Amino acid sequence: MQAMVLERIGEPLTLIARPEPQPAEREVRVRVAACGVCRTDLHVVDGELPHAALPIVPGHEIVGRIDAVGAGVTTLSVGMRVGIPWLGRTCGRCAYCREGRENLCDQPAFTGYTRDGGYATHTVADAGFVVRLPETGDDVATAPLLCAGLIGWRSLRLAGDGRRIGLYGFGAAAHIIAQVARWQGREVFAFTRSGDLASQQFALKLGACWAGSSEQAPPEPLDCAIIYAPVGALVPAALKAVRKGGRVVCAGIHMSDIPAFPYSLLWEERELLSVANLTRADGIEFFDVAPQARIVTETTAYALAQANRALSDLRSGRLQGAAVLVP
């Protein structure tokens, strides 16, 4: 098999030939058809998420077909089309797992961070944490749904039912969730980097009723807002933009420091929440919603050996929508 491997933090990935991995008990091996390039991958590569299990194969927006099963796997079989998301395994024993909050598990495993991911021709996954996918559908278009879509869905649910919703950072997740929010009948307000007219036009094309820079105030107070950009300075800006009793959700796994802000921005029962990881229930819910909302993902495909270029394009903001590797 071929894999793009992160051997040292801050250095480019290296294309390496390896033996095909063998699935252990209750695991499956998947031949990768497509793997999305997520901002979380950047946080791993750049060392913003500590303690990556180096050397590591990044990637956790994986679409492919099972080509081998380990002992004890009874619900999946060779040939099935599946997805592999960020949450790779949980302990099933800690208080969070027992409470149905497996996204907060004390001893989790994460795909592409603590166990090898999908920047490869093959990967192995815990059979209990793969997502069954329909036999129809484009692999490249589906890949971003495995994280940008799932985390976007979880953050949308946490944001509540407010009609006017602001999306800060109009990248892979926001361009998916904007479509879901419009399907739900909400008004979408898109916030981008200053001067990013292309992303603003993209947001309007997807049904946003307003698009502007993150420094601008929306034309009317928001009921809720989701911050997808990993920029702490957006927290006070979003709090200022929401109405009394409004809610701001920080959807990233990593964010730069949040600057000091006056208590008045939080007062009047505004709420500030964060999203951590996802659950298997999120996957079941979202992949039921996705076809109803008729989500269309905007993607740019790269060959596996071009993973470093894809990461660079994501880091610099040269992408519209999502990057996807095609082994």
HUHUVEN-V593651 format. One record per residue. N is the residue number from 1. RES is the residue in three letters. SS is DSSP state (a for helix, b for strand, c for the rest). NEAR is the number of other ideal C-beta (glycine too) atoms within 12 Angstrom. Layout:
N/RES/SS/NEAR, N/RES/SS/NEAR
This chain:
1/MET/c/28, 2/GLN/b/26, 3/ALA/b/37, 4/MET/b/43, 5/VAL/b/32, 6/LEU/b/38, 7/GLU/c/21, 8/ARG/c/16, 9/ILE/c/23, 10/GLY/c/16, 11/GLU/c/16, 12/PRO/c/22, 13/LEU/c/39, 14/THR/b/24, 15/LEU/b/25, 16/ILE/b/23, 17/ALA/b/15, 18/ARG/c/21, 19/PRO/c/13, 20/GLU/c/21, 21/PRO/c/27, 22/GLN/c/19, 23/PRO/c/27, 24/ALA/c/20, 25/GLU/c/16, 26/ARG/c/22, 27/GLU/b/31, 28/VAL/b/42, 29/ARG/b/36, 30/VAL/b/48, 31/ARG/b/33, 32/VAL/b/48, 33/ALA/b/36, 34/ALA/b/43, 35/CYS/b/52, 36/GLY/b/57, 37/VAL/b/51, 38/CYS/c/51, 39/ARG/a/43, 40/THR/a/43, 41/ASP/a/48, 42/LEU/a/38, 43/HIS/a/30, 44/VAL/a/38, 45/VAL/a/41, 46/ASP/c/25, 47/GLY/c/19, 48/GLU/c/23, 49/LEU/c/30, 50/PRO/c/15, 51/HIS/c/13, 52/ALA/c/30, 53/ALA/c/24, 54/LEU/c/24, 55/PRO/c/21, 56/ILE/b/38, 57/VAL/c/46, 58/PRO/c/53, 59/GLY/c/54, 60/HIS/c/50, 61/GLU/b/52, 62/ILE/b/56, 63/VAL/b/47, 64/GLY/b/41, 65/ARG/b/30, 66/ILE/b/35, 67/ASP/b/27, 68/ALA/b/28, 69/VAL/b/30, 70/GLY/c/23, 71/ALA/c/14, 72/GLY/c/16, 73/VAL/c/26, 74/THR/c/13, 75/THR/c/16, 76/LEU/c/32, 77/SER/c/18, 78/VAL/c/18, 79/GLY/c/16, 80/MET/c/27, 81/ARG/b/31, 82/VAL/b/42, 83/GLY/b/47, 84/ILE/b/56, 85/PRO/c/51, 86/TRP/c/50, 87/LEU/b/44, 88/GLY/b/38, 89/ARG/b/31, 90/THR/c/30, 91/CYS/c/18, 92/GLY/c/22, 93/ARG/c/14, 94/CYS/c/18, 95/ALA/a/15, 96/TYR/a/21, 97/CYS/a/22, 98/ARG/a/15, 99/GLU/c/16, 100/GLY/c/17, 101/ARG/c/23, 102/GLU/a/32, 103/ASN/a/32, 104/LEU/a/23, 105/CYS/c/30, 106/ASP/c/18, 107/GLN/c/18, 108/PRO/c/30, 109/ALA/b/32, 110/PHE/b/40, 111/THR/b/47, 112/GLY/c/49, 113/TYR/c/40, 114/THR/c/26, 115/ARG/b/31, 116/ASP/c/42, 117/GLY/c/50, 118/GLY/c/52, 119/TYR/c/51, 120/ALA/b/44, 121/THR/c/35, 122/HIS/b/36, 123/THR/b/49, 124/VAL/b/42, 125/ALA/b/47, 126/ASP/b/36, 127/ALA/a/33, 128/GLY/a/28, 129/PHE/a/41, 130/VAL/b/41, 131/VAL/b/45, 132/ARG/b/25, 133/LEU/c/35, 134/PRO/c/19, 135/GLU/c/12, 136/THR/c/10, 137/GLY/c/22, 138/ASP/c/22, 139/ASP/a/36, 140/VAL/a/31, 141/ALA/a/31, 142/THR/a/42, 143/ALA/a/48, 144/PRO/a/50, 145/LEU/a/50, 146/LEU/a/56, 147/CYS/c/55, 148/ALA/a/53, 149/GLY/a/46, 150/LEU/a/48, 151/ILE/a/46, 152/GLY/a/48, 153/TRP/a/40, 154/ARG/a/38, 155/SER/a/43, 156/LEU/a/42, 157/ARG/a/31, 158/LEU/a/31, 159/ALA/a/41, 160/GLY/c/28, 161/ASP/c/16, 162/GLY/c/33, 163/ARG/c/23, 164/ARG/b/30, 165/ILE/b/48, 166/GLY/b/53, 167/LEU/b/55, 168/TYR/b/53, 169/GLY/c/40, 170/PHE/c/47, 171/GLY/c/49, 172/ALA/a/47, 173/ALA/a/48, 174/ALA/a/48, 175/HIS/a/41, 176/ILE/a/48, 177/ILE/a/52, 178/ALA/a/48, 179/GLN/a/38, 180/VAL/a/42, 181/ALA/a/44, 182/ARG/a/30, 183/TRP/a/22, 184/GLN/c/24, 185/GLY/c/16, 186/ARG/c/30, 187/GLU/b/26, 188/VAL/b/42, 189/PHE/b/43, 190/ALA/b/45, 191/PHE/b/41, 192/THR/b/37, 193/ARG/c/27, 194/SER/c/16, 195/GLY/c/14, 196/ASP/c/27, 197/LEU/a/18, 198/ALA/a/21, 199/SER/a/38, 200/GLN/a/28, 201/GLN/a/17, 202/PHE/a/27, 203/ALA/a/38, 204/LEU/a/23, 205/LYS/a/22, 206/LEU/c/33, 207/GLY/c/30, 208/ALA/c/33, 209/CYS/c/26, 210/TRP/b/28, 211/ALA/b/34, 212/GLY/b/31, 213/SER/b/26, 214/SER/c/35, 215/GLU/c/21, 216/GLN/c/22, 217/ALA/c/19, 218/PRO/c/34, 219/PRO/c/15, 220/GLU/c/17, 221/PRO/c/26, 222/LEU/b/42, 223/ASP/b/30, 224/CYS/b/42, 225/ALA/b/48, 226/ILE/b/53, 227/ILE/b/46, 228/TYR/c/45, 229/ALA/c/37, 230/PRO/c/31, 231/VAL/c/31, 232/GLY/c/23, 233/ALA/c/24, 234/LEU/a/38, 235/VAL/a/36, 236/PRO/a/29, 237/ALA/a/32, 238/ALA/a/46, 239/LEU/a/38, 240/LYS/a/31, 241/ALA/a/38, 242/VAL/b/39, 243/ARG/b/27, 244/LYS/b/17, 245/GLY/b/18, 246/GLY/b/35, 247/ARG/b/35, 248/VAL/b/42, 249/VAL/b/42, 250/CYS/b/34, 251/ALA/c/47, 252/GLY/c/39, 253/ILE/c/34, 254/HIS/c/28, 255/MET/c/29, 256/SER/c/17, 257/ASP/c/14, 258/ILE/c/24, 259/PRO/c/16, 260/ALA/c/12, 261/PHE/c/22, 262/PRO/c/11, 263/TYR/a/11, 264/SER/a/12, 265/LEU/a/24, 266/LEU/c/24, 267/TRP/c/16, 268/GLU/c/16, 269/GLU/c/13, 270/ARG/c/32, 271/GLU/b/27, 272/LEU/b/30, 273/LEU/b/25, 274/SER/b/26, 275/VAL/c/34, 276/ALA/c/27, 277/ASN/c/36, 278/LEU/c/45, 279/THR/c/32, 280/ARG/a/33, 281/ALA/a/20, 282/ASP/a/37, 283/GLY/a/35, 284/ILE/a/19, 285/GLU/a/21, 286/PHE/a/39, 287/PHE/a/30, 288/ASP/a/17, 289/VAL/a/28, 290/ALA/a/35, 291/PRO/a/20, 292/GLN/a/14, 293/ALA/a/29, 294/ARG/c/15, 295/ILE/c/37, 296/VAL/c/27, 297/THR/c/43, 298/GLU/c/30, 299/THR/b/34, 300/THR/b/27, 301/ALA/b/31, 302/TYR/b/31, 303/ALA/b/22, 304/LEU/a/35, 305/ALA/a/22, 306/GLN/a/24, 307/ALA/a/42, 308/ASN/a/29, 309/ARG/a/24, 310/ALA/a/40, 311/LEU/a/35, 312/SER/a/22, 313/ASP/a/26, 314/LEU/a/36, 315/ARG/a/22, 316/SER/a/14, 317/GLY/c/23, 318/ARG/c/19, 319/LEU/c/35, 320/GLN/c/28, 321/GLY/c/37, 322/ALA/b/43, 323/ALA/b/44, 324/VAL/b/46, 325/LEU/b/51, 326/VAL/b/32, 327/PRO/c/35
